[in-house]
């Protein structure tokens, strides 16, 4: 359901990193803190968006598409597989919020995601 301009990038980043995507916890202690919790979280929130988008759009026109919503949700915790499941060489060392942002930006650029303002 993600538009063509980003669908292949989503598949590619998942397939390139499938091992850590499937092992990663959603967090250390707060939510989805089990092996595979990261993917459970992403799948759950994307399913919620699919179920709610049309209903919310009926209430008032939303200034973004369902595809946009799904892409943002897919990317919003992108650092977590590297933070919680990467090998020692892959581990993401985070010292600040800027580190998270920079890491996510680097992955978005590496995989060629097309984002709009």
N, CA, C and O atoms as a printed pandas DataFrame, in Angstrom:
     atom_number atom_name residue_name chain_id  residue_number  x_coord  y_coord  z_coord
0              1         N          UNK        A               1    0.811   -1.205    0.000
1              2        CA          UNK        A               1    0.000    0.000    0.000
2              3         C          UNK        A               1    0.855    1.270    0.000
3              4         O          UNK        A               1    0.331    2.381   -0.078
4              5         N          UNK        A               2    2.158    1.095    0.087
5              6        CA          UNK        A               2    3.062    2.245   -0.021
6              7         C          UNK        A               2    3.282    2.511   -1.503
7              8         O          UNK        A               2    3.501    1.584   -2.283
8              9         N          UNK        A               3    3.222    3.774   -1.885
9             10        CA          UNK        A               3    3.332    4.163   -3.281
10            11         C          UNK        A               3    4.585    3.655   -3.967
11            12         O          UNK        A               3    5.591    3.346   -3.328
12            13         N          UNK        A               4    4.495    3.578   -5.285
13            14        CA          UNK        A               4    5.591    3.024   -6.096
14            15         C          UNK        A               4    6.917    3.720   -5.867
15            16         O          UNK        A               4    7.968    3.084   -5.944
16            17         N          UNK        A               5    6.890    5.023   -5.586
17            18        CA          UNK        A               5    8.152    5.750   -5.437
18            19         C          UNK        A               5    8.972    5.279   -4.237
19            20         O          UNK        A               5   10.168    5.561   -4.163
20            21         N          UNK        A               6    8.347    4.562   -3.293
21            22        CA          UNK        A               6    9.070    4.100   -2.100
22            23         C          UNK        A               6    8.889    2.620   -1.788
23            24         O          UNK        A               6    9.547    2.093   -0.891
24            25         N          UNK        A               7    8.025    1.958   -2.499
25            26        CA          UNK        A               7    7.729    0.548   -2.209
26            27         C          UNK        A               7    8.969   -0.336   -2.308
27            28         O          UNK        A               7    9.239   -1.141   -1.417
28            29         N          UNK        A               8    9.712   -0.182   -3.384
29            30        CA          UNK        A               8   10.905   -1.018   -3.576
30            31         C          UNK        A               8   11.973   -0.718   -2.536
31            32         O          UNK        A               8   12.696   -1.620   -2.114
32            33         N          UNK        A               9   12.079    0.532   -2.120
33            34        CA          UNK        A               9   13.054    0.892   -1.095
34            35         C          UNK        A               9   12.703    0.214    0.232
35            36         O          UNK        A               9   13.588   -0.250    0.950
36            37         N          UNK        A              10   11.408    0.161    0.551
37            38        CA          UNK        A              10   10.978   -0.517    1.779
38            39         C          UNK        A              10   11.339   -1.993    1.737
39            40         O          UNK        A              10   11.838   -2.549    2.715
40            41         N          UNK        A              11   11.086   -2.615    0.608
41            42        CA          UNK        A              11   11.443   -4.028    0.466
42            43         C          UNK        A              11   12.948   -4.222    0.563
43            44         O          UNK        A              11   13.422   -5.144    1.228
44            45         N          UNK        A              12   13.694   -3.353   -0.101
45            46        CA          UNK        A              12   15.147   -3.503   -0.142
46            47         C          UNK        A              12   15.772   -3.355    1.241
47            48         O          UNK        A              12   16.605   -4.175    1.627
48            49         N          UNK        A              13   15.388   -2.334    1.987
49            50        CA          UNK        A              13   15.991   -2.147    3.309
50            51         C          UNK        A              13   15.614   -3.300    4.230
51            52         O          UNK        A              13   16.419   -3.721    5.060
52            53         N          UNK        A              14   14.396   -3.810    4.089
53            54        CA          UNK        A              14   13.995   -4.969    4.901
54            55         C          UNK        A              14   14.819   -6.202    4.521
55            56         O          UNK        A              14   15.382   -6.862    5.394
56            57         N          UNK        A              15   14.891   -6.508    3.252
57            58        CA          UNK        A              15   15.610   -7.710    2.820
58            59         C          UNK        A              15   17.109   -7.630    3.121
59            60         O          UNK        A              15   17.727   -8.630    3.486
60            61         N          UNK        A              16   17.689   -6.437    2.966
61            62        CA          UNK        A              16   19.110   -6.261    3.267
62            63         C          UNK        A              16   19.412   -6.458    4.752
63            64         O          UNK        A              16   20.530   -6.816    5.122
64            65         N          UNK        A              17   18.415   -6.223    5.596
65            66        CA          UNK        A              17   18.634   -6.234    7.043
66            67         C          UNK        A              17   17.649   -7.151    7.770
67            68         O          UNK        A              17   17.374   -6.971    8.956
68            69         N          UNK        A              18   17.133   -8.118    7.050
69            70        CA          UNK        A              18   16.085   -8.988    7.577
70            71         C          UNK        A              18   16.461   -9.612    8.916
71            72         O          UNK        A              18   15.629   -9.695    9.819
72            73         N          UNK        A              19   17.703  -10.048    9.047
73            74        CA          UNK        A              19   18.116  -10.717   10.287
74            75         C          UNK        A              19   17.947   -9.820   11.503
75            76         O          UNK        A              19   17.432  -10.263   12.529
76            77         N          UNK        A              20   18.370   -8.574   11.406
77            78        CA          UNK        A              20   18.233   -7.707   12.581
78            79         C          UNK        A              20   16.826   -7.126   12.703
79            80         O          UNK        A              20   16.377   -6.858   13.817
80            81         N          UNK        A              21   16.115   -6.923   11.586
81            82        CA          UNK        A              21   14.729   -6.464   11.672
82            83         C          UNK        A              21   13.887   -7.482   12.436
83            84         O          UNK        A              21   13.036   -7.105   13.242
84            85         N          UNK        A              22   14.120   -8.757   12.188
85            86        CA          UNK        A              22   13.307   -9.797   12.809
86            87         C          UNK        A              22   13.740  -10.124   14.237
87            88         O          UNK        A              22   12.955  -10.694   14.996
88            89         N          UNK        A              23   14.951   -9.784   14.615
89            90        CA          UNK        A              23   15.438  -10.046   15.974
90            91         C          UNK        A              23   15.220   -8.870   16.920
91            92         O          UNK        A              23   15.114   -9.064   18.131
92            93         N          UNK        A              24   15.153   -7.675   16.391
93            94        CA          UNK        A              24   15.151   -6.471   17.224
94            95         C          UNK        A              24   13.940   -6.396   18.149
95            96         O          UNK        A              24   12.817   -6.738   17.778
96            97         N          UNK        A              25   14.212   -5.942   19.354
97            98        CA          UNK        A              25   13.148   -5.624   20.300
98            99         C          UNK        A              25   12.598   -4.242   19.928
99           100         O          UNK        A              25   13.238   -3.474   19.210
100          101         N          UNK        A              26   11.405   -3.949   20.429
101          102        CA          UNK        A              26   10.845   -2.617   20.217
102          103         C          UNK        A              26   11.464   -1.596   21.156
103          104         O          UNK        A              26   11.501   -0.404   20.853
104          105         N          UNK        A              27   11.948   -2.067   22.295
105          106        CA          UNK        A              27   12.627   -1.225   23.277
106          107         C          UNK        A              27   13.314   -2.154   24.273
107          108         O          UNK        A              27   13.181   -3.375   24.193
108          109         N          UNK        A              28   14.037   -1.570   25.197
109          110        CA          UNK        A              28   14.658   -2.391   26.237
110          111         C          UNK        A              28   13.663   -2.805   27.310
111          112         O          UNK        A              28   13.706   -3.934   27.799
112          113         N          UNK        A              29   12.754   -1.883   27.681
113          114        CA          UNK        A              29   11.828   -2.186   28.774
114          115         C          UNK        A              29   10.404   -1.671   28.588
115          116         O          UNK        A              29    9.496   -2.175   29.249
116          117         N          UNK        A              30   10.175   -0.709   27.736
117          118        CA          UNK        A              30    8.877   -0.029   27.695
118          119         C          UNK        A              30    7.812   -0.757   26.894
119          120         O          UNK        A              30    6.816   -1.192   27.471
120          121         N          UNK        A              31    7.979   -0.902   25.621
121          122        CA          UNK        A              31    6.954   -1.552   24.795
122          123         C          UNK        A              31    7.604   -2.485   23.779
123          124         O          UNK        A              31    8.694   -2.214   23.275
124          125         N          UNK        A              32    6.927   -3.568   23.494
125          126        CA          UNK        A              32    7.433   -4.595   22.575
126          127         C          UNK        A              32    8.882   -4.950   22.889
127          128         O          UNK        A              32    9.726   -5.015   21.994
128          129         N          UNK        A              33    9.159   -5.179   24.173
129          130        CA          UNK        A              33   10.522   -5.441   24.631
130          131         C          UNK        A              33   10.859   -6.929   24.553
131          132         O          UNK        A              33   11.433   -7.494   25.484
132          133         N          UNK        A              34   10.504   -7.550   23.448
133          134        CA          UNK        A              34   10.825   -8.958   23.227
134          135         C          UNK        A              34   11.468   -9.089   21.852
135          136         O          UNK        A              34   11.331   -8.203   21.008
136          137         N          UNK        A              35   12.167  -10.191   21.634
137          138        CA          UNK        A              35   12.758  -10.426   20.325
138          139         C          UNK        A              35   11.644  -10.427   19.283
139          140         O          UNK        A              35   10.651  -11.139   19.429
140          141         N          UNK        A              36   11.809   -9.641   18.254
141          142        CA          UNK        A              36   10.786   -9.499   17.226
142          143         C          UNK        A              36    9.793   -8.386   17.513
143          144         O          UNK        A              36    8.911   -8.115   16.697
144          145         N          UNK        A              37    9.926   -7.740   18.661
145          146        CA          UNK        A              37    9.003   -6.675   19.049
146          147         C          UNK        A              37    9.019   -5.474   18.119
147          148         O          UNK        A              37    7.998   -4.812   17.930
148          149         N          UNK        A              38   10.180   -5.193   17.538
149          150        CA          UNK        A              38   10.269   -4.072   16.594
150          151         C          UNK        A              38    9.313   -4.287   15.424
151          152         O          UNK        A              38    8.523   -3.402   15.098
152          153         N          UNK        A              39    9.380   -5.460   14.790
153          154        CA          UNK        A              39    8.484   -5.726   13.655
154          155         C          UNK        A              39    7.035   -5.788   14.100
155          156         O          UNK        A              39    6.152   -5.313   13.385
156          157         N          UNK        A              40    6.770   -6.367   15.272
157          158        CA          UNK        A              40    5.395   -6.378   15.791
158          159         C          UNK        A              40    4.865   -4.956   15.890
159          160         O          UNK        A              40    3.732   -4.681   15.494
160          161         N          UNK        A              41    5.677   -4.062   16.414
161          162        CA          UNK        A              41    5.294   -2.654   16.565
162          163         C          UNK        A              41    5.003   -2.005   15.205
163          164         O          UNK        A              41    3.973   -1.355   15.028
164          165         N          UNK        A              42    5.905   -2.186   14.264
165          166        CA          UNK        A              42    5.730   -1.582   12.937
166          167         C          UNK        A              42    4.470   -2.125   12.264
167          168         O          UNK        A              42    3.685   -1.356   11.709
168          169         N          UNK        A              43    4.275   -3.421   12.308
169          170        CA          UNK        A              43    3.093   -4.037   11.697
170          171         C          UNK        A              43    1.819   -3.546   12.383
171          172         O          UNK        A              43    0.845   -3.212   11.709
172          173         N          UNK        A              44    1.818   -3.499   13.711
173          174        CA          UNK        A              44    0.628   -3.047   14.438
174          175         C          UNK        A              44    0.242   -1.620   14.071
175          176         O          UNK        A              44   -0.921   -1.348   13.774
176          177         N          UNK        A              45    1.210   -0.709   14.090
177          178        CA          UNK        A              45    0.850    0.687   13.831
178          179         C          UNK        A              45    0.464    0.913   12.372
179          180         O          UNK        A              45   -0.379    1.760   12.078
180          181         N          UNK        A              46    1.076    0.160   11.459
181          182        CA          UNK        A              46    0.675    0.296   10.056
182          183         C          UNK        A              46   -0.746   -0.252    9.862
183          184         O          UNK        A              46   -1.524    0.321    9.099
184          185         N          UNK        A              47   -1.087   -1.332   10.528
185          186        CA          UNK        A              47   -2.453   -1.863   10.456
186          187         C          UNK        A              47   -3.465   -0.889   11.047
187          188         O          UNK        A              47   -4.561   -0.729   10.511
188          189         N          UNK        A              48   -3.104   -0.242   12.148
189          190        CA          UNK        A              48   -3.990    0.766   12.741
190          191         C          UNK        A              48   -4.209    1.912   11.754
191          192         O          UNK        A              48   -5.336    2.382   11.592
192          193         N          UNK        A              49   -3.154    2.360   11.102
193          194        CA          UNK        A              49   -3.279    3.449   10.125
194          195         C          UNK        A              49   -4.210    3.061    8.984
195          196         O          UNK        A              49   -5.035    3.869    8.557
196          197         N          UNK        A              50   -4.090    1.846    8.491
197          198        CA          UNK        A              50   -4.955    1.380    7.395
198          199         C          UNK        A              50   -6.414    1.418    7.837
199          200         O          UNK        A              50   -7.288    1.827    7.073
200          201         N          UNK        A              51   -6.673    0.995    9.058
201          202        CA          UNK        A              51   -8.055    0.943    9.550
202          203         C          UNK        A              51   -8.624    2.328    9.844
203          204         O          UNK        A              51   -9.828    2.540    9.706
204          205         N          UNK        A              52   -7.778    3.267   10.246
205          206        CA          UNK        A              52   -8.266    4.587   10.650
206          207         C          UNK        A              52   -8.248    5.647    9.557
207          208         O          UNK        A              52   -9.019    6.605    9.621
208          209         N          UNK        A              53   -7.401    5.498    8.574
209          210        CA          UNK        A              53   -7.190    6.577    7.607
210          211         C          UNK        A              53   -8.496    7.045    6.956
211          212         O          UNK        A              53   -8.803    8.237    6.991
212          213         N          UNK        A              54   -9.254    6.146    6.375
213          214        CA          UNK        A              54  -10.487    6.548    5.685
214          215         C          UNK        A              54  -11.486    7.187    6.637
215          216         O          UNK        A              54  -12.142    8.167    6.284
216          217         N          UNK        A              55  -11.606    6.642    7.836
217          218        CA          UNK        A              55  -12.539    7.218    8.825
218          219         C          UNK        A              55  -12.148    8.639    9.189
219          220         O          UNK        A              55  -12.998    9.528    9.247
220          221         N          UNK        A              56  -10.863    8.854    9.433
221          222        CA          UNK        A              56  -10.404   10.202    9.772
222          223         C          UNK        A              56  -10.537   11.149    8.588
223          224         O          UNK        A              56  -10.888   12.317    8.754
224          225         N          UNK        A              57  -10.258   10.645    7.403
225          226        CA          UNK        A              57  -10.360   11.467    6.200
226          227         C          UNK        A              57  -11.809   11.870    5.917
227          228         O          UNK        A              57  -12.053   12.917    5.318
228          229         N          UNK        A              58  -12.762   11.054    6.340
229          230        CA          UNK        A              58  -14.178   11.401    6.203
230          231         C          UNK        A              58  -14.554   12.547    7.132
231          232         O          UNK        A              58  -15.396   13.375    6.785
232          233         N          UNK        A              59  -13.941   12.601    8.302
233          234        CA          UNK        A              59  -14.224   13.666    9.269
234          235         C          UNK        A              59  -13.743   15.013    8.768
235          236         O          UNK        A              59  -14.425   16.029    8.898
236          237         N          UNK        A              60  -12.574   14.996    8.202
237          238        CA          UNK        A              60  -12.002   16.190    7.563
238          239         C          UNK        A              60  -10.904   15.706    6.638
239          240         O          UNK        A              60  -10.156   14.792    6.986
240          241         N          UNK        A              61  -10.796   16.311    5.455
241          242        CA          UNK        A              61   -9.779   15.849    4.504
242          243         C          UNK        A              61   -8.372   15.955    5.101
243          244         O          UNK        A              61   -7.966   17.009    5.588
244          245         N          UNK        A              62   -7.653   14.856    5.050
245          246        CA          UNK        A              62   -6.292   14.841    5.570
246          247         C          UNK        A              62   -5.329   15.359    4.501
247          248         O          UNK        A              62   -5.511   15.067    3.319
248          249         N          UNK        A              63   -4.317   16.119    4.894
249          250        CA          UNK        A              63   -3.375   16.695    3.919
250          251         C          UNK        A              63   -2.251   15.734    3.529
251          252         O          UNK        A              63   -1.196   16.169    3.068
252          253         N          UNK        A              64   -2.469   14.455    3.708
253          254        CA          UNK        A              64   -1.476   13.444    3.358
254          255         C          UNK        A              64   -2.222   12.179    2.978
255          256         O          UNK        A              64   -3.378   11.982    3.353
256          257         N          UNK        A              65   -1.547   11.332    2.232
257          258        CA          UNK        A              65   -2.173   10.093    1.754
258          259         C          UNK        A              65   -1.937    8.943    2.734
259          260         O          UNK        A              65   -1.099    9.038    3.631
260          261         N          UNK        A              66   -2.678    7.876    2.550
261          262        CA          UNK        A              66   -2.433    6.669    3.330
262          263         C          UNK        A              66   -1.019    6.168    3.064
263          264         O          UNK        A              66   -0.335    5.726    3.987
264          265         N          UNK        A              67   -0.581    6.232    1.832
265          266        CA          UNK        A              67    0.778    5.822    1.488
266          267         C          UNK        A              67    1.806    6.621    2.276
267          268         O          UNK        A              67    2.770    6.055    2.791
268          269         N          UNK        A              68    1.607    7.939    2.376
269          270        CA          UNK        A              68    2.514    8.787    3.162
270          271         C          UNK        A              68    2.532    8.341    4.623
271          272         O          UNK        A              68    3.592    8.240    5.239
272          273         N          UNK        A              69    1.347    8.076    5.165
273          274        CA          UNK        A              69    1.245    7.633    6.560
274          275         C          UNK        A              69    2.028    6.349    6.781
275          276         O          UNK        A              69    2.796    6.230    7.735
276          277         N          UNK        A              70    1.822    5.395    5.891
277          278        CA          UNK        A              70    2.483    4.100    6.040
278          279         C          UNK        A              70    3.995    4.222    5.934
279          280         O          UNK        A              70    4.727    3.552    6.662
280          281         N          UNK        A              71    4.461    5.069    5.037
281          282        CA          UNK        A              71    5.905    5.257    4.900
282          283         C          UNK        A              71    6.500    5.869    6.169
283          284         O          UNK        A              71    7.536    5.414    6.653
284          285         N          UNK        A              72    5.852    6.887    6.699
285          286        CA          UNK        A              72    6.341    7.517    7.931
286          287         C          UNK        A              72    6.368    6.504    9.070
287          288         O          UNK        A              72    7.326    6.459    9.841
288          289         N          UNK        A              73    5.335    5.706    9.176
289          290        CA          UNK        A              73    5.289    4.702   10.238
290          291         C          UNK        A              73    6.360    3.634   10.033
291          292         O          UNK        A              73    6.962    3.162   10.997
292          293         N          UNK        A              74    6.592    3.260    8.803
293          294        CA          UNK        A              74    7.629    2.270    8.500
294          295         C          UNK        A              74    9.013    2.771    8.900
295          296         O          UNK        A              74    9.850    1.997    9.364
296          297         N          UNK        A              75    9.249    4.070    8.717
297          298        CA          UNK        A              75   10.574    4.644    8.952
298          299         C          UNK        A              75   10.772    5.234   10.349
299          300         O          UNK        A              75   11.906    5.529   10.727
300          301         N          UNK        A              76    9.711    5.412   11.116
301          302        CA          UNK        A              76    9.808    6.240   12.318
302          303         C          UNK        A              76   10.740    5.696   13.401
303          304         O          UNK        A              76   11.289    6.486   14.168
304          305         N          UNK        A              77   10.936    4.405   13.494
305          306        CA          UNK        A              77   11.860    3.819   14.475
306          307         C          UNK        A              77   12.993    3.063   13.789
307          308         O          UNK        A              77   13.480    2.059   14.308
308          309         N          UNK        A              78   13.397    3.533   12.659
309          310        CA          UNK        A              78   14.338    2.803   11.819
310          311         C          UNK        A              78   15.668    2.482   12.502
311          312         O          UNK        A              78   16.348    1.535   12.104
312          313         N          UNK        A              79   16.041    3.235   13.497
313          314        CA          UNK        A              79   17.303    2.974   14.186
314          315         C          UNK        A              79   17.251    1.746   15.089
315          316         O          UNK        A              79   18.293    1.182   15.423
316          317         N          UNK        A              80   16.056    1.328   15.488
317          318        CA          UNK        A              80   15.939    0.280   16.507
318          319         C          UNK        A              80   16.564   -1.064   16.130
319          320         O          UNK        A              80   17.184   -1.683   16.995
320          321         N          UNK        A              81   16.440   -1.544   14.914
321          322        CA          UNK        A              81   17.122   -2.806   14.626
322          323         C          UNK        A              81   18.624   -2.736   14.883
323          324         O          UNK        A              81   19.209   -3.695   15.384
324          325         N          UNK        A              82   19.239   -1.638   14.552
325          326        CA          UNK        A              82   20.676   -1.482   14.768
326          327         C          UNK        A              82   20.995   -1.213   16.233
327          328         O          UNK        A              82   22.071   -1.561   16.720
328          329         N          UNK        A              83   20.069   -0.605   16.912
329          330        CA          UNK        A              83   20.266   -0.308   18.330
330          331         C          UNK        A              83   20.119   -1.564   19.184
331          332         O          UNK        A              83   20.880   -1.763   20.132
332          333         N          UNK        A              84   19.143   -2.413   18.853
333          334        CA          UNK        A              84   18.809   -3.543   19.720
334          335         C          UNK        A              84   19.223   -4.911   19.199
335          336         O          UNK        A              84   19.244   -5.865   19.977
336          337         N          UNK        A              85   19.553   -5.051   17.921
337          338        CA          UNK        A              85   19.824   -6.395   17.408
338          339         C          UNK        A              85   21.039   -6.494   16.508
339          340         O          UNK        A              85   21.383   -7.590   16.066
340          341         N          UNK        A              86   21.684   -5.406   16.232
341          342        CA          UNK        A              86   22.833   -5.469   15.340
342          343         C          UNK        A              86   24.008   -6.203   15.965
343          344         O          UNK        A              86   24.131   -6.286   17.187
344          345         N          UNK        A              87   24.859   -6.727   15.114
345          346        CA          UNK        A              87   26.103   -7.322   15.601
346          347         C          UNK        A              87   26.962   -6.202   16.164
347          348         O          UNK        A              87   26.621   -5.027   16.028
348          349         N          UNK        A              88   28.054   -6.552   16.785
349          350        CA          UNK        A              88   28.927   -5.517   17.354
350          351         C          UNK        A              88   29.378   -4.527   16.285
351          352         O          UNK        A              88   29.511   -3.334   16.560
352          353         N          UNK        A              89   29.614   -5.017   15.066
353          354        CA          UNK        A              89   30.014   -4.121   13.976
354          355         C          UNK        A              89   28.856   -3.234   13.520
355          356         O          UNK        A              89   29.074   -2.117   13.050
356          357         N          UNK        A              90   27.633   -3.730   13.659
357          358        CA          UNK        A              90   26.455   -2.989   13.209
358          359         C          UNK        A              90   25.869   -2.088   14.292
359          360         O          UNK        A              90   25.119   -1.163   13.979
360          361         N          UNK        A              91   26.192   -2.338   15.545
361          362        CA          UNK        A              91   25.555   -1.641   16.663
362          363         C          UNK        A              91   25.595   -0.134   16.475
363          364         O          UNK        A              91   26.616    0.448   16.108
364          365         N          UNK        A              92   24.464    0.468   16.736
365          366        CA          UNK        A              92   24.343    1.917   16.678
366          367         C          UNK        A              92   24.611    2.474   18.063
367          368         O          UNK        A              92   23.897    2.163   19.016
368          369         N          UNK        A              93   25.628    3.284   18.168
369          370        CA          UNK        A              93   25.925    3.963   19.425
370          371         C          UNK        A              93   25.260    5.333   19.374
371          372         O          UNK        A              93   25.582    6.164   18.524
372          373         N          UNK        A              94   24.343    5.551   20.280
373          374        CA          UNK        A              94   23.569    6.788   20.281
374          375         C          UNK        A              94   23.886    7.585   21.531
375          376         O          UNK        A              94   23.737    7.101   22.653
376          377         N          UNK        A              95   24.319    8.796   21.321
377          378        CA          UNK        A              95   24.629    9.663   22.441
378          379         C          UNK        A              95   23.652   10.826   22.546
379          380         O          UNK        A              95   23.581   11.491   23.579
380          381         N          UNK        A              96   22.893   11.073   21.469
381          382        CA          UNK        A              96   21.946   12.189   21.482
382          383         C          UNK        A              96   20.840   11.950   20.456
383          384         O          UNK        A              96   20.932   11.069   19.602
384          385         N          UNK        A              97   19.808   12.754   20.568
385          386        CA          UNK        A              97   18.711   12.683   19.602
386          387         C          UNK        A              97   19.217   12.960   18.190
387          388         O          UNK        A              97   18.712   12.387   17.225
388          389         N          UNK        A              98   20.204   13.832   18.069
389          390        CA          UNK        A              98   20.792   14.135   16.765
390          391         C          UNK        A              98   21.399   12.886   16.139
391          392         O          UNK        A              98   21.333   12.708   14.923
392          393         N          UNK        A              99   21.990   12.020   16.958
393          394        CA          UNK        A              99   22.540   10.765   16.438
394          395         C          UNK        A              99   21.447    9.919   15.788
395          396         O          UNK        A              99   21.657    9.345   14.720
396          397         N          UNK        A             100   20.274    9.840   16.435
397          398        CA          UNK        A             100   19.145    9.096   15.859
398          399         C          UNK        A             100   18.755    9.696   14.511
399          400         O          UNK        A             100   18.646    8.993   13.506
400          401         N          UNK        A             101   18.550   11.006   14.514
401          402        CA          UNK        A             101   18.130   11.685   13.289
402          403         C          UNK        A             101   19.141   11.488   12.169
403          404         O          UNK        A             101   18.762   11.198   11.034
404          405         N          UNK        A             102   20.407   11.640   12.476
405          406        CA          UNK        A             102   21.450   11.491   11.458
406          407         C          UNK        A             102   21.497   10.067   10.916
407          408         O          UNK        A             102   21.671    9.863    9.714
408          409         N          UNK        A             103   21.341    9.083   11.798
409          410        CA          UNK        A             103   21.348    7.683   11.369
410          411         C          UNK        A             103   20.167    7.406   10.435
411          412         O          UNK        A             103   20.342    6.805    9.375
412          413         N          UNK        A             104   18.981    7.837   10.823
413          414        CA          UNK        A             104   17.794    7.615    9.992
414          415         C          UNK        A             104   17.956    8.317    8.648
415          416         O          UNK        A             104   17.640    7.739    7.608
416          417         N          UNK        A             105   18.440    9.548    8.657
417          418        CA          UNK        A             105   18.681   10.272    7.404
418          419         C          UNK        A             105   19.661    9.526    6.512
419          420         O          UNK        A             105   19.484    9.473    5.295
420          421         N          UNK        A             106   20.693    8.950    7.116
421          422        CA          UNK        A             106   21.685    8.226    6.310
422          423         C          UNK        A             106   21.045    7.011    5.634
423          424         O          UNK        A             106   21.357    6.718    4.480
424          425         N          UNK        A             107   20.167    6.308    6.325
425          426        CA          UNK        A             107   19.482    5.148    5.734
426          427         C          UNK        A             107   18.493    5.590    4.656
427          428         O          UNK        A             107   18.384    4.947    3.612
428          429         N          UNK        A             108   17.783    6.672    4.902
429          430        CA          UNK        A             108   16.845    7.205    3.914
430          431         C          UNK        A             108   17.595    7.579    2.640
431          432         O          UNK        A             108   17.138    7.282    1.536
432          433         N          UNK        A             109   18.733    8.224    2.790
433          434        CA          UNK        A             109   19.542    8.599    1.627
434          435         C          UNK        A             109   20.146    7.383    0.945
435          436         O          UNK        A             109   20.124    7.287   -0.282
436          437         N          UNK        A             110   20.687    6.449    1.726
437          438        CA          UNK        A             110   21.308    5.245    1.161
438          439         C          UNK        A             110   20.329    4.463    0.294
439          440         O          UNK        A             110   20.692    3.990   -0.784
440          441         N          UNK        A             111   19.104    4.326    0.754
441          442        CA          UNK        A             111   18.116    3.521    0.038
442          443         C          UNK        A             111   17.281    4.332   -0.952
443          444         O          UNK        A             111   16.452    3.767   -1.666
444          445         N          UNK        A             112   17.489    5.639   -1.003
445          446        CA          UNK        A             112   16.844    6.467   -2.020
446          447         C          UNK        A             112   15.357    6.703   -1.811
447          448         O          UNK        A             112   14.609    6.842   -2.779
448          449         N          UNK        A             113   14.924    6.749   -0.559
449          450        CA          UNK        A             113   13.515    7.061   -0.294
450          451         C          UNK        A             113   13.188    8.453   -0.826
451          452         O          UNK        A             113   14.002    9.372   -0.730
452          453         N          UNK        A             114   11.995    8.598   -1.384
453          454        CA          UNK        A             114   11.523    9.879   -1.892
454          455         C          UNK        A             114   10.569   10.489   -0.885
455          456         O          UNK        A             114    9.437   10.028   -0.735
456          457         N          UNK        A             115   11.026   11.533   -0.188
457          458        CA          UNK        A             115   10.203   12.191    0.813
458          459         C          UNK        A             115    9.798   13.566    0.331
459          460         O          UNK        A             115   10.550   14.232   -0.381
460          461         N          UNK        A             116    8.616   13.989    0.718
461          462        CA          UNK        A             116    8.139   15.326    0.369
462          463         C          UNK        A             116    8.022   16.143    1.633
463          464         O          UNK        A             116    7.944   15.590    2.730
464          465         N          UNK        A             117    8.009   17.434    1.492
465          466        CA          UNK        A             117    7.873   18.335    2.661
466          467         C          UNK        A             117    6.465   18.343    3.153
467          468         O          UNK        A             117    6.154   19.036    4.122
